[in-house]
Amino acid sequence: MGSKRIGLARLEALMENLKRDLAFGGATFHGVKQKIDASLLNQVGGVTTTLTKEQSGTKFIINGTANTVVNLPALSVDNVGITYEFIVTTAVGGAVTTTFVCAAGGDHHGIIRLTGAEGTAATTFDIAGDTLTLVNSTVVGTRVWLTCISDNGTAQIWDTVFEGSPIATMAD
């Protein structure tokens, strides 16, 4: 029978082709870092882009000095579970917006948290809208989290969380 040893490349190929869940029994993973994209949406001239499932797990840095349009992935059953995070590092300027647009047949099911001075903070739930808009003057530190929780190929639902100021809008 030959050697029972296998190389790292073979082990990697076997792991990548697994089609089942693995139970790691309380194992701790070290060296795992979140992907940060500080270039795609961090442009002074604004940008229009469509995100992909390969970008899932990424935190995007937003420069709000010009109009920015973030289109979510096209309908696909493979979208369930993909997630994105966004943080505004340059305030959304006057007369411009940053929008997150669902594909046709998609909707945001969201929670909107207005942050600010004591007595002005509020939480709102909104389940109607294919576009989340960070309005002009949205402050540095504002965050958005998007996770696809349902997609059957003809309709999708995004779990949407906004935390910032002034309050974002969600509409069709």
N, C-alpha and C positions, 0 to 999 in steps of 0.2 A: 504494500500500500504506500505510498510516498509520504512525504512530510505533511503534517497537519498544520503547518504554519502558513498563514496568508499575509500578504503585504498590506500596507496601509491603504494603497489605492484600491485594492479589492474590497477591503473592509468598508471603505467610504462608499464604493459603488453599491454594496449590499445594503448599507444603511439608507442611502438615497432612494433605493427602489422599494423600501418597505411600504406596504399598503395597509398598515394597521397601527393602532395606538400602542405606545410603549409605556409601561409603568416603571417609573424610575425609583420607586420606593423611598421617597424622601431625600433623594439626591439633591445636592446643591450645585448649581452651575456658576462658575466663576468666569469673569472676562466677557460677559455678555453686555453689549452696549446697544443703546437705541441708535438707529440710523438718524442722522441729522442732515437735512438738505438746506444749506444756507445760501444756495444760489438760484434755484428755479423761481421762487416767488420773492426773492430779495433783490429786485431790480428797480432802479429809480424810474425807468420808463414804463413800468407796469407790464403785465403779461397775461396772456390767455393760454391756458394749458388744459389737457385732459390727463387725469391721473390714471395709473395702471395698477393692476393687482400686484405687480412686482414691487411697487413702491409701498405696499402695506407695511405698517410698523414704523413708518418714517415720521419724524417731527419736521415740519416745514417752517422756516423763518419767513415772515411776511414783512415786506417794506410797503407801507401803505401810501406812499407819496403819489401814486398814479393808479388808475383803474386796474384792478386785477380780477380775472375771471378764472375760477377753478371748476372745471367740469369733472364730475364724478364718472367712473367707468360705465361703459355701455352695459345694458342688461345682459346678465349671464349667471347661470346657476353657480358658477365658480366664484362669484363675488362674496358669498356669505362668509362672514368672519373677517374680511379685510378691514383694516382700520388705519386712520390717519390722524395726526395731531398737528395743530397749527398754533403759532405764537406770533403776535404782532410785536416787532421790535422797533419799527418806525411808525408813528401814529398815522392813521388813515387821514389824508389831507382833506381840506375843504373842497366841496364839489366833486369828490371822487368816492368810490366805494370798492369794497372787496366782496365778491359774491362766490357762493358755493352752489353749483347748479346740478341737480339730479338729471340723469338721462331721462328721455321721454318714458313715462310710465313709473317714474320714481318719485318718492316723497320723503321729506324730512319728518321724523317724529321726534320732537325736541323738547329740551328743557333749556330755558334762557335765564341765566342768573345775571342780574344787574348788580355790579359791585360799586362801591363808593363809600361815602361818608355814612356814619351811623344814622339810621333813619331813612336813608335813600335807597338802600339795597333792597332788591326784590327778586322773587323767583316766579317765572311764568312757564306754563306748559303749552306747547303749540304742536298740533299734529297735522296741520294743513299747509302744505307748501312745498314746491319743488326747488325754491331758491332761498338760501339763507344769505342775508346781506349784512355785512359790517358797514354801518353808515359812516358818513364823513365824521371826522374827529374821534373815531374809535381809538382808545388810548393804548399806549405801550403796555404790554403785559396781558392784553386780552388773549384768551385762548379759545380754540374750537377743537372738539374731538368728534370724529365721524366714524361710525362702525356700521357696515352693511349687516343687517340682522335678518333680511329676507330678500330673496331674489329667485323667482321661478322662471326667468327668461322673458317674461312679459310685464312684470311689475317688480319694483324693489322698494325696500324701506330702509332708511338710514337712521340709526340712533344718533341723534345730534345733540351735542352739549355745547352751549356758548357760555362763557364766563368773562365778563368785561363791562366796559362802559364807553359810550352810551349804549342803550339797549339795542340789540340786533333786531332785524325784521325777518319774518319767515312768511313767504307768500308764493302764489303761483304767478 
